[in-house]
Amino acid sequence: MLQADSVFKAIAHPTRRSIISLLAISARSVKDLTAEFDISQSAISQHLRELKDADLVTADKVGLEQHYRLTPRPLKHVLEWSEKYRTLIDPSGHAWSFTKARGKPAVKQPARRKRNGR
């Protein structure tokens, strides 16, 4: 399976997207992640395996536990794919552009209008 396909498959599930959000904040163990959801530890482990297969997470051994952390680089596939649709979904009609800063994609947003001359 192509890497882009595995990334889209991995982020298709809402629990995996929530795990990504949590790991974007800090590395966590399976036990820590299980405490955040109303599902079993084995279900969390299965979701982590899917995320690992897409290279979205890596695990480091800390004592007896595996601590998982986000590796966001594969998410570039989502940004690259969705970029061509950006103008279709921006309700304000602003044009969005993506620029590369230090090797990372960044969103450049239009400046906000000042209200009442402020």
Beta strands, then each sheet from edge to edge (+ up, - down):
strand 1: 28-29
strand 2: 57-62
strand 3: 65-70
strand 4: 97-101
strand 5: 104-108
sheet 1: 1+ 3- 2+
sheet 2: 4+ 5-
end
